[in-house]
Amino acid sequence: MVALGKIIVVLGVILVLVGLLLWFGGDKLSWFGRLPGDIRVERPGFRFYAPITTMILLSIVLSLVLSLIGRLLR
């Protein structure tokens, strides 16, 4: 049970750090969500957005980061 508490605290700290990064550096990430391969359809009274390429890129980055953290904690 103690290990679960530590994991929750670490995840909270990571979430705060990501939030601060986005808050102070968000204007530098304007390309995020507008990559080639992201589907955007805008018509009068209708908007559709499917960030396919952005989610693939985010998935790869998160997989690499979590894999690295897992190897460091062994």
Backbone as CSV, one residue per row, in Angstrom:
resi,resn,N_x,N_y,N_z,CA_x,CA_y,CA_z,C_x,C_y,C_z
1,MET,0.814,-1.182,0.000,0.000,0.000,0.000,0.866,1.257,0.000
2,VAL,2.024,1.185,0.649,2.927,2.332,0.676,3.454,2.616,-0.728
3,ALA,3.724,1.542,-1.495,4.230,1.725,-2.856,3.200,2.446,-3.726
4,LEU,1.937,2.125,-3.532,0.883,2.785,-4.302,0.840,4.277,-3.995
5,GLY,1.015,4.630,-2.733,1.045,6.044,-2.350,2.197,6.785,-3.001
6,LYS,3.362,6.149,-3.054,4.525,6.773,-3.691,4.289,6.969,-5.184
7,ILE,3.675,5.987,-5.810,3.395,6.092,-7.247,2.431,7.245,-7.513
8,ILE,1.411,7.375,-6.692,0.440,8.457,-6.871,1.099,9.818,-6.683
9,VAL,1.985,9.929,-5.698,2.687,11.197,-5.470,3.592,11.525,-6.648
10,VAL,4.331,10.542,-7.155,5.224,10.770,-8.299,4.417,11.179,-9.524
11,LEU,3.298,10.511,-9.776,2.456,10.882,-10.916,1.902,12.294,-10.751
12,GLY,1.568,12.681,-9.534,1.094,14.043,-9.280,2.163,15.082,-9.563
13,VAL,3.390,14.800,-9.140,4.499,15.727,-9.398,4.753,15.841,-10.898
14,ILE,4.718,14.714,-11.596,4.918,14.740,-13.050,3.815,15.554,-13.717
15,LEU,2.587,15.385,-13.279,1.466,16.137,-13.845,1.623,17.634,-13.614
16,VAL,2.075,18.020,-12.434,2.310,19.439,-12.141,3.423,19.986,-13.028
17,LEU,4.504,19.232,-13.199,5.610,19.687,-14.045,5.177,19.850,-15.501
18,VAL,4.394,18.911,-16.004,3.892,19.028,-17.378,2.968,20.239,-17.495
19,GLY,2.133,20.467,-16.494,1.252,21.633,-16.497,2.023,22.938,-16.516
20,LEU,3.080,23.025,-15.703,3.909,24.236,-15.698,4.615,24.429,-17.034
21,LEU,5.092,23.339,-17.610,5.744,23.417,-18.920,4.780,23.951,-19.975
22,LEU,3.559,23.447,-19.967,2.571,23.917,-20.939,2.140,25.352,-20.668
23,TRP,2.086,25.729,-19.412,1.671,27.080,-19.056,2.692,28.107,-19.532
24,PHE,3.965,27.858,-19.240,4.999,28.839,-19.570,5.558,28.675,-20.981
25,GLY,5.461,27.480,-21.561,6.028,27.268,-22.886,4.999,26.879,-23.923
26,GLY,3.725,27.099,-23.612,2.647,26.696,-24.505,2.669,27.381,-25.858
27,ASP,3.146,28.621,-25.910,3.176,29.339,-27.184,4.227,28.756,-28.128
28,LYS,5.193,28.037,-27.598,6.219,27.409,-28.431,5.728,26.089,-29.034
29,LEU,4.580,25.605,-28.565,4.027,24.342,-29.050,2.825,24.557,-29.963
30,SER,2.799,25.653,-30.686,1.647,25.943,-31.538,1.527,24.957,-32.700
31,TRP,2.618,24.301,-33.072,2.591,23.306,-34.143,1.919,22.016,-33.679
32,PHE,1.875,21.791,-32.371,1.306,20.564,-31.825,-0.199,20.555,-32.058
33,GLY,-0.685,19.562,-32.754,-2.099,19.495,-33.097,-2.382,19.987,-34.498
34,ARG,-1.358,20.446,-35.190,-1.520,20.924,-36.567,-0.502,20.256,-37.486
35,LEU,-0.219,19.003,-37.214,0.759,18.267,-38.002,0.116,17.733,-39.279
36,PRO,0.937,17.466,-40.303,0.397,16.807,-41.493,-0.153,15.435,-41.091
37,GLY,-1.334,15.121,-41.502,-1.965,13.866,-41.120,-3.073,14.059,-40.103
38,ASP,-3.124,15.217,-39.470,-4.240,15.549,-38.590,-5.407,15.982,-39.473
39,ILE,-6.554,15.394,-39.242,-7.720,15.666,-40.088,-8.525,16.805,-39.473
40,ARG,-8.768,17.826,-40.282,-9.536,18.992,-39.832,-10.537,19.355,-40.931
41,VAL,-11.810,19.331,-40.563,-12.875,19.706,-41.490,-13.673,20.820,-40.829
42,GLU,-13.734,21.967,-41.488,-14.491,23.103,-40.955,-15.466,23.592,-42.017
43,ARG,-16.729,23.589,-41.644,-17.783,24.097,-42.518,-18.711,24.947,-41.668
44,PRO,-19.532,25.747,-42.277,-20.459,26.568,-41.481,-21.344,25.691,-40.586
45,GLY,-21.243,25.914,-39.300,-22.049,25.165,-38.345,-21.518,23.779,-38.018
46,PHE,-20.318,23.437,-38.507,-19.787,22.089,-38.286,-18.273,22.134,-38.229
47,ARG,-17.714,21.483,-37.238,-16.263,21.326,-37.133,-15.955,19.892,-36.743
48,PHE,-14.962,19.323,-37.395,-14.499,17.982,-37.054,-12.988,18.006,-37.031
49,TYR,-12.412,17.451,-35.979,-10.963,17.437,-35.840,-10.540,16.082,-35.298
50,ALA,-9.652,15.394,-36.009,-9.113,14.107,-35.581,-7.590,14.194,-35.636
51,PRO,-6.939,14.379,-34.492,-5.482,14.561,-34.462,-4.728,13.230,-34.535
52,ILE,-4.816,12.552,-35.666,-4.240,11.214,-35.805,-2.721,11.242,-35.662
53,THR,-2.041,12.055,-36.436,-0.577,12.117,-36.392,-0.089,12.614,-35.036
54,THR,-0.755,13.579,-34.472,-0.366,14.101,-33.165,-0.460,13.014,-32.101
55,MET,-1.515,12.211,-32.115,-1.674,11.157,-31.117,-0.656,10.037,-31.312
56,ILE,-0.306,9.727,-32.562,0.736,8.726,-32.809,2.068,9.221,-32.267
57,LEU,2.403,10.470,-32.537,3.649,11.050,-32.033,3.658,11.074,-30.506
58,LEU,2.563,11.477,-29.894,2.460,11.512,-28.439,2.587,10.107,-27.848
59,SER,2.001,9.122,-28.487,2.087,7.745,-28.022,3.519,7.231,-28.065
60,ILE,4.236,7.537,-29.132,5.632,7.108,-29.248,6.487,7.766,-28.174
61,VAL,6.327,9.059,-27.983,7.124,9.780,-26.984,6.827,9.255,-25.581
62,LEU,5.552,9.079,-25.245,5.204,8.574,-23.918,5.704,7.150,-23.706
63,SER,5.647,6.317,-24.732,6.170,4.953,-24.617,7.663,4.960,-24.346
64,LEU,8.392,5.816,-25.045,9.833,5.905,-24.824,10.157,6.421,-23.425
65,VAL,9.443,7.438,-22.979,9.692,8.008,-21.650,9.373,6.987,-20.560
66,LEU,8.237,6.312,-20.657,7.874,5.326,-19.645,8.810,4.130,-19.660
67,SER,9.271,3.731,-20.834,10.248,2.649,-20.928,11.557,3.045,-20.263
68,LEU,11.996,4.263,-20.501,13.229,4.756,-19.885,13.088,4.834,-18.367
69,ILE,11.965,5.323,-17.886,11.732,5.395,-16.439,11.704,3.993,-15.836
70,GLY,11.064,3.056,-16.533,11.022,1.676,-16.051,12.400,1.051,-15.956
71,ARG,13.254,1.321,-16.919,14.619,0.784,-16.883,15.458,1.440,-15.800
72,LEU,15.233,2.713,-15.550,15.998,3.408,-14.517,15.595,2.967,-13.109
73,LEU,14.358,2.572,-12.927,13.880,2.178,-11.603,14.179,0.721,-11.265
74,ARG,14.700,-0.058,-12.193,15.039,-1.459,-11.926,16.251,-1.597,-11.096
